[in-house]
């Protein structure tokens, strides 16, 4: 696993939070909301601090969320990986030998079944399950597909993190600064 046992993947929504994370022990950082004009500088800044940035491709302002945008990100921006709900983005990230993280919103049984179909096609490196406060579902998905899982969304406490990890999540993505502080060394 490339995450060196990092069980928290801090997710920065603002540049000032990303800058704070550059001073922590976290190697991998998720960048949620961003703008196409700042991406290259942010990835370069993270790399200069020994950090690996995982870009949430669906949340980049000024960039359409499709395979052409994914190709641009892979070839020109070169983050450590891409996170997306879109199968085409995941496939393009994999084609470019970049970490591909399929984000799944598991709202009901129908969404879960559709997700299994998507995962069969994309075979991502990791899955991000949202909301991440469903230990039974995390366990079920992990057992069914055998792909490492990140739990994200509505993770509010250390107990939420521990429950997700105990259910089989490899790591937890969170934008809660208090959880970053709790888990950084």
N, C-alpha and C positions, 0 to 999 in steps of 0.2 A: 504493500500500500504506500503510495507516494506521500501520504499525509503525516508520516512520522508520528503516529499515535496522537495526532492533534484531534481531540474530541470536540472542540468548539471551533467552528468556522465563523469568525466574526463577520457580520455583513454591514458594511458602511453605506449609509444613505447620503451622507454629506462629505465633502472633501475634508472638512476639519476633522471628522471622525476617522477618515482614512489616514490623515496625517498623524493622529494619535496612535493608530494601530501600527504605524511604521516603527514606533518606539517600543513595541511590546515583543514578547517572545513568539507570537504567532507567526508561522511561516506562510500559511495560506490565508488569504483574505478575500472575501466576496465583495464585489462592488455592485451595488444595486442600482440606484438612480445615477445616471451620468448623461453627459452630452458628448456627441461625436467629436466636437472640437477639442475636448480636454482628454480624450482617452489615451492617446499616444504618450502625452506627458505624464499621465497618472501611472501607466504601466511602466514607463521608464523610471519614474520616481520609486515605485515599489521595487523594481528590480535592483536599483542602486542601493536599496536598504536590505537586500537579500530576501525580499518577500515575493510571493507568487500570487498574482491577481487572477481571480476567477470572475469573469465579466458576465453579468446577467444580460444576455443579448436582447431580451424582450423589453428591457427598461432603459434603453439608450435613446435619448431624444435626438431627433434628426437623422435616424437610421431606421429604415424599414426592417421588420423582423422576417427576413427570408434567407434563402440559401446564398444569394448574392451578397447580402450584408455579412453573413457568416464568413464567406470567402474573404471579403475585405478585412474583417476582424482578424482572421487567421493569418493572412498574408502581410498585412500592413501594421496592425496594432500588436499582434503576437502576445496575447495574455497566456497564462498557464492553462486556461480552460474556458469553456463557454457553458453557461447554464441557460436552458430554454425549455419552454413548453412545446416548441415546434420541432417535429420530427426532422424536417429538412435541415434545420440548423444543427441538430445533433449529428446527423449523417455527415454534414460538411465538416464539422469539427473533427470527427473521427477520421475522415478522409485526409485531413491535414495533420493527423497525428497529435491532436490536441486533446486534453481531457474534455470529455463530453458528459455533461450532467443533465439528464432529462428531469424536468420539473413536472410533478404530477399534482393536480388539485383533486383530492379524493373526497368528493362531496357526497357521493352515494354509491350504491352497488353498481349502477350502470357505469359511472365514471371509472370505478375500479376495473370492471371488465374491459372497457375500452382501453384503459391504460395497459393492461396485459397484452392486448393486440399491438399497441404502439411499441411496447418494449421488445416484443418479439421481432419487430421490424428494425428498430434502431440499435438495439443491443448497446446501450450507453455504458460508459465506464462506471457511472454512479447514477443513482436515482435520488431526487430530492422529493420527499413525500410531505405534502401540506394538507391539512394541518399536522404538525409534528407531535401532537398530544394524544395520539391514538396508538398506544403500545400494541394492542392486539392486531391492528392493521399493519403496523410496521413489521411485526413478526410474520404475519401471513404473507405479505409481499416479498419479504426477504426469503422465506422458505420456498415460495412458488417460483421466483425468478432467479434467485441466487446471485443477484447483483447487489453490491454494497449500497447501503441506504444512508442518506442524510435526512434528518428530521428537521423540518422548518415550519415556521408559522405558529403563532400563539404560544410559543415557548416563553414562559414568564418567570420561571423559578428554577433553582438548582434541582428541585424535585422533578420538574418536568424534564430537565436534561437527563437526570439519572434514570428516569423511567424509560425514556427513548433509547438510551444506550443499553439498558438492561433488556429491552425488547429486541435488540439486534442492530440498532442504528450504529453505523461506523462513526458518525459525527453528527453534531447539531449545528444548524445555521441559525444565527440569531443577531438581531440588530440591537439587543439590549446591552447597553454599556456595562451595567452592573454584573451581568454574566461574563462578559469579557474579562472584567477585573477579577472575578472569582476564579476563573480558569487559567489566567495567564501567570506565568512563573516570573 
